[in-house]
């Protein structure tokens, strides 16, 4: 289970195009999903940001904010 409060999300730094992976120490490109609109067109859905490392997908951000917590260490 994962929970994050509005205050924590507001204080989190903005998410860039890349992140430094906590799993392998390398940089990974941030990816976003797409959503299909009522007219059938697709657009980028930036509500959830993720990255892939070693075949696994990890949550990186919500609404453009870095939620990994590494900035607090």
One Martini backbone bead per residue (centre of mass of N, CA, C, O) as a GRO file, in nm:
protein
   73
    1UNK     BB    1   0.100   0.034   0.017
    2UNK     BB    2   0.013   0.380  -0.070
    3UNK     BB    3   0.087   0.706   0.080
    4UNK     BB    4  -0.008   1.061   0.022
    5UNK     BB    5  -0.003   1.383   0.097
    6UNK     BB    6  -0.063   1.702   0.010
    7UNK     BB    7   0.180   1.825   0.156
    8UNK     BB    8   0.395   1.638   0.035
    9UNK     BB    9   0.333   1.707  -0.262
   10UNK     BB   10   0.387   2.015  -0.242
   11UNK     BB   11   0.699   1.972  -0.138
   12UNK     BB   12   0.776   1.841  -0.380
   13UNK     BB   13   0.962   1.809  -0.640
   14UNK     BB   14   1.012   1.840  -0.951
   15UNK     BB   15   0.991   1.662  -1.242
   16UNK     BB   16   1.185   1.542  -1.476
   17UNK     BB   17   1.309   1.355  -1.745
   18UNK     BB   18   1.499   1.243  -1.518
   19UNK     BB   19   1.639   0.983  -1.308
   20UNK     BB   20   1.786   0.855  -1.019
   21UNK     BB   21   1.839   0.540  -0.946
   22UNK     BB   22   1.797   0.334  -0.654
   23UNK     BB   23   1.879   0.049  -0.779
   24UNK     BB   24   2.145   0.128  -0.999
   25UNK     BB   25   2.241   0.451  -1.045
   26UNK     BB   26   2.092   0.533  -1.295
   27UNK     BB   27   1.953   0.678  -1.568
   28UNK     BB   28   1.602   0.761  -1.628
   29UNK     BB   29   1.327   0.785  -1.812
   30UNK     BB   30   1.039   0.944  -1.811
   31UNK     BB   31   0.702   0.819  -1.806
   32UNK     BB   32   0.382   0.809  -1.975
   33UNK     BB   33   0.068   0.789  -2.031
   34UNK     BB   34  -0.250   0.740  -2.184
   35UNK     BB   35  -0.549   0.904  -2.303
   36UNK     BB   36  -0.884   0.866  -2.397
   37UNK     BB   37  -1.096   1.044  -2.560
   38UNK     BB   38  -1.418   1.088  -2.668
   39UNK     BB   39  -1.305   1.123  -2.982
   40UNK     BB   40  -1.036   0.906  -2.976
   41UNK     BB   41  -0.812   1.057  -2.878
   42UNK     BB   42  -0.475   1.100  -2.774
   43UNK     BB   43  -0.311   1.170  -2.453
   44UNK     BB   44  -0.119   1.282  -2.218
   45UNK     BB   45  -0.077   1.138  -1.886
   46UNK     BB   46   0.046   1.316  -1.590
   47UNK     BB   47  -0.044   1.183  -1.317
   48UNK     BB   48   0.163   0.946  -1.393
   49UNK     BB   49   0.496   0.847  -1.316
   50UNK     BB   50   0.757   0.649  -1.479
   51UNK     BB   51   0.996   0.368  -1.461
   52UNK     BB   52   1.257   0.154  -1.595
   53UNK     BB   53   1.419  -0.136  -1.427
   54UNK     BB   54   1.511  -0.439  -1.499
   55UNK     BB   55   1.192  -0.493  -1.597
   56UNK     BB   56   1.083  -0.274  -1.398
   57UNK     BB   57   0.822  -0.078  -1.257
   58UNK     BB   58   0.822   0.266  -1.135
   59UNK     BB   59   0.720   0.504  -0.927
   60UNK     BB   60   0.782   0.873  -0.948
   61UNK     BB   61   0.496   1.037  -1.001
   62UNK     BB   62   0.269   1.320  -0.926
   63UNK     BB   63   0.179   1.579  -1.099
   64UNK     BB   64   0.506   1.645  -1.143
   65UNK     BB   65   0.601   1.495  -0.878
   66UNK     BB   66   0.836   1.375  -0.656
   67UNK     BB   67   0.766   1.061  -0.459
   68UNK     BB   68   1.031   0.901  -0.354
   69UNK     BB   69   1.197   1.073  -0.109
   70UNK     BB   70   1.511   1.134  -0.168
   71UNK     BB   71   1.512   1.449  -0.084
   72UNK     BB   72   1.505   1.377   0.246
   73UNK     BB   73   1.803   1.241   0.294
   0.00000   0.00000   0.00000
